[in-house]
Amino acid sequence: MSATEVQMPPADSSPSVTVAMTRRARREDETAMLAWVRAGTSMAERFPGFLGCGWVRPTGDSDEWHMLYRFADEESLHRWEGSGERSWWLRSGEGLVEHTHAERRTGIEGWFDEPVDRSMEALVTAPVIPPSPPRWKQALVIWLAFFPLNLLATVTVGHLIVHWSVVPRVLLMTAMLTPVMTYVLLPLMTKSLAPWLHAGRPLGWRRHN
């Protein structure tokens, strides 16, 4: 079973930025690694815009630690990444932690982040997001949400404004459909289709919004 720590704030509708990374530490340094991770979390959570951070290990004896931190926007993230606190924290891990991979995620891929379970005892950290589902699955989910919505809007509102010129007609339709897609249909579709979207993933990656 994978080792995980979780502590997530309520879901936020702002365009958050997530940085996911893989770090390595010797198995015999697990206690020191936990202390190092918690120290970084304690510092990061004091910065405005901090939404959560966390880690997961594929197995209890793995030397890999898949980690992330999430901020409300790029400006908040830059404040943390450029801070003296973070520089000191990274220096304190020299000789303990090996940095192997980092990935920054924004925009549409965030809709397809796999849920992380909050039912377990939380210590100090939050979920780590694995790679998003294949792009073809993402595209199919978006189409499944957009097609019926667009069809409904066309035969209702579209029918009433059919005499309008094309630019204001498209402007009104897109202004109506975009919020519905973003805040209603896509979250609903990704939640309903989560088992299919994340089929084949290892256990331990769950999040409740």
TAURQUI-V941325 format. One record per helix or strand. SS is the DSSP state (2 for helix, 1 for strand). FROM is the first residue (numbers start at 1). TO is the last residue. If there is no record, write none. Layout:
((SS FROM TO) (SS FROM TO))
This chain:
((1 3 5) (1 17 24) (2 27 44) (1 50 57) (1 64 71) (2 74 81) (2 84 92) (1 98 105) (2 107 112) (1 116 116) (1 126 126) (2 135 155) (2 157 160) (2 166 192) (2 194 197) (1 207 207))
